[in-house]
Amino acid sequence: GENVEQHPSTLSVQEGDSAVIKCTYSDSASNYFPWYKQELGKRPQLIIDIRSNVGEKKDQRIAVTLNKTAKHFSLHITETQPEDSAVYFCAASIKGAQKLVFGQGTRLTINP
Amino acid sequence: EAQVTQNPRYLITVTGKKLTVTCSQNMNHEYMSWYRQDPGLGLRQIYYSMNVEVTDKGDVPEGYKVSRKEKRNFPLILESPSPNQTSLYFCASRGHGGYTFGSGTRLTVV
């Protein structure tokens, strides 16, 4: 089945700098790649997603890129702010999102 | 307000004592799923349901049961809980806007 690997497990950046989190997936049939943000003690919340017919998607300070050939996708956060501190999860779905497989998570800390 | 409601939020129980975690959504979603979250392992799918009376195993179904008698409800049942089921559990439903997660249930089995 699908396997999603996420790196790094922890990431610390200075406020205002950019942060990049990378994920790889194993099943070329995957066609939907969401990213979730989970603040301490709260539920995961969708922040951005991309489908396999698109190479890049942006939403203000957040962007996601997808390389189908290499089977990897990345989350880019620019001009980081303290409220960006959280755990971020990537995920991949197989065959129309019937099953969503998550990466292991990245704990992002923004240092003031 | 569109939401997924889980209960209870916190539960401490003893090994072998049957328990049920309830999940309800008000978005008329057909697809619902249960995940467990453990440090360093991310979220792993336990069971999912494509519609009423249609359920299937996820990646870690051992020790769990589910039922889907109504579209809005998808309870998670632990018939005989064991300490390795101590975890943070999330219910989710899926619509056109992606997955919506419940607030989570932190279960401790002693």
HADDOCK unambig.tbl for C-alpha pairs under 7 A between the chains (distance, minus, plus):
assign (segid A and resid 42 and name CA) (segid B and resid 103 and name CA) 6.42 0.50 0.50
assign (segid A and resid 43 and name CA) (segid B and resid 101 and name CA) 6.24 0.50 0.50
assign (segid A and resid 43 and name CA) (segid B and resid 102 and name CA) 6.55 0.50 0.50
assign (segid A and resid 43 and name CA) (segid B and resid 103 and name CA) 5.21 0.50 0.50
assign (segid A and resid 43 and name CA) (segid B and resid 104 and name CA) 6.50 0.50 0.50
assign (segid A and resid 44 and name CA) (segid B and resid 101 and name CA) 6.53 0.50 0.50
assign (segid A and resid 102 and name CA) (segid B and resid 42 and name CA) 6.22 0.50 0.50
assign (segid A and resid 102 and name CA) (segid B and resid 43 and name CA) 5.85 0.50 0.50
assign (segid A and resid 102 and name CA) (segid B and resid 44 and name CA) 6.99 0.50 0.50
assign (segid A and resid 103 and name CA) (segid B and resid 42 and name CA) 5.87 0.50 0.50
assign (segid A and resid 104 and name CA) (segid B and resid 40 and name CA) 5.65 0.50 0.50
assign (segid A and resid 104 and name CA) (segid B and resid 41 and name CA) 4.89 0.50 0.50
assign (segid A and resid 104 and name CA) (segid B and resid 42 and name CA) 4.01 0.50 0.50
assign (segid A and resid 105 and name CA) (segid B and resid 42 and name CA) 5.65 0.50 0.50
